[in-house]
C-alpha cells in the first residue's frame, strides 16, 4: 500500500469517527487533538478501525510520540503506518526468500 492510499484511508477513518469534521479539515499537518478536536475516545476508535482496515500493527510507539504537543498530526500517523507496513513487507520477503532457499537446498540434497 502506497503512502497516498494510507493517507486516504486515515482521512476516511477520521471523518467516520468524528462526524463534526469536513474533508478539508483533515490535512496532513492537522493536529488530531488541537486542530481536529479528537479526544481519547475518537483516537481509540480510529486506531481500532486502522488495525482492522489498514494494518494490524502496534500503535503504542506512535501514541507515546504523539502525546507530545504537535506530534499527533495526521501526517505523523500516516508516516508511522507506512514505515511499519514497509517493515512487515521486508520481513515477509526475507522469510519467503529463506524458505525458498531451504526448499531448494532440500531438493538439491534429495537429487544428489
C-alpha positions as CSV (number, residue, x, y, z in Angstrom):
1,X,0.0,0.0,0.0
2,X,1.4,3.4,-1.0
3,X,1.6,6.4,1.3
4,X,-1.3,8.2,-0.5
5,X,-3.5,5.2,-0.1
6,X,-2.7,5.1,3.6
7,X,-3.4,8.9,3.9
8,X,-6.8,8.4,2.1
9,X,-7.7,5.6,4.5
10,X,-6.7,7.5,7.6
11,X,-8.7,10.6,6.4
12,X,-11.8,8.4,5.8
13,X,-11.5,6.8,9.2
14,X,-11.0,10.1,10.9
15,X,-14.1,11.5,9.2
16,X,-16.1,8.4,10.0
17,X,-15.1,8.5,13.7
18,X,-15.7,12.3,14.1
19,X,-18.8,13.4,12.3
20,X,-18.3,17.1,13.1
21,X,-15.4,17.3,10.6
22,X,-15.3,18.2,7.0
23,X,-12.8,16.6,4.5
24,X,-10.9,19.8,4.1
25,X,-10.3,19.9,7.9
26,X,-8.2,16.7,7.7
27,X,-4.9,17.8,6.3
28,X,-1.6,16.1,6.8
29,X,-0.5,18.9,9.1
30,X,-3.6,18.9,11.3
31,X,-3.1,18.0,14.9
32,X,-5.7,15.4,15.8
33,X,-6.2,16.8,19.3
34,X,-5.7,20.5,18.8
35,X,-7.0,21.1,15.2
36,X,-9.5,18.3,14.8
37,X,-10.7,18.2,18.4
38,X,-10.3,14.4,18.8
39,X,-10.4,13.1,22.3
40,X,-9.2,9.7,23.6
41,X,-12.5,8.0,22.5
42,X,-12.1,9.3,19.0
43,X,-8.4,8.3,18.9
44,X,-9.1,4.8,20.2
45,X,-11.9,4.3,17.7
46,X,-9.7,5.5,14.9
47,X,-6.8,3.2,15.9
48,X,-9.2,0.2,16.3
49,X,-10.5,0.8,12.7
50,X,-7.0,1.3,11.4
51,X,-5.9,-2.1,12.8
52,X,-8.9,-3.7,11.1
53,X,-8.8,-1.9,7.8
54,X,-5.2,-0.9,7.2
55,X,-2.8,-2.9,9.2
56,X,-2.6,-5.0,12.3
57,X,0.3,-3.1,13.9
58,X,1.1,-2.0,17.4
59,X,0.3,1.8,17.7
60,X,1.8,2.3,21.2
61,X,5.1,3.9,19.9
62,X,3.0,6.4,17.9
63,X,0.8,7.2,21.0
64,X,3.9,7.9,23.1
65,X,5.5,10.2,20.5
66,X,2.1,11.8,19.7
67,X,1.4,12.6,23.3
68,X,3.9,15.5,23.0
69,X,2.3,18.6,21.7
70,X,2.4,19.0,17.9
71,X,3.4,15.4,17.2
72,X,-0.1,14.0,16.8
73,X,-0.6,15.1,13.2
74,X,-2.4,13.1,10.5
75,X,0.9,13.0,8.6
76,X,2.8,11.6,11.5
77,X,0.3,8.7,11.8
78,X,0.5,8.1,8.1
79,X,4.3,8.0,8.2
80,X,4.2,5.6,11.2
81,X,1.9,3.2,9.4
82,X,3.8,3.4,6.1
83,X,7.1,2.7,8.0
84,X,5.6,-0.3,9.9
85,X,4.0,-1.7,6.8
86,X,7.3,-1.5,5.0
87,X,9.0,-3.4,7.8
88,X,6.3,-6.1,7.6
89,X,6.8,-6.4,3.9
90,X,10.6,-6.6,4.2
91,X,10.3,-9.3,7.0
92,X,7.9,-11.3,4.9
93,X,10.2,-11.1,1.8
94,X,13.1,-12.3,3.9
95,X,11.0,-15.2,5.3
96,X,9.9,-16.2,1.8
97,X,13.4,-15.9,0.5
98,X,14.8,-18.0,3.3
99,X,12.0,-20.6,2.8
100,X,12.7,-20.8,-0.9
101,X,16.4,-21.3,-0.2
102,X,15.7,-24.0,2.3
103,X,13.4,-25.8,-0.1
104,X,16.0,-25.5,-2.9
105,X,18.7,-27.0,-0.6
106,X,16.4,-29.9,0.4
107,X,15.7,-30.6,-3.3
108,X,19.4,-30.4,-4.1
109,X,20.2,-32.9,-1.3
110,X,17.5,-35.3,-2.4
111,X,18.6,-35.1,-6.1
112,X,22.2,-36.0,-5.1
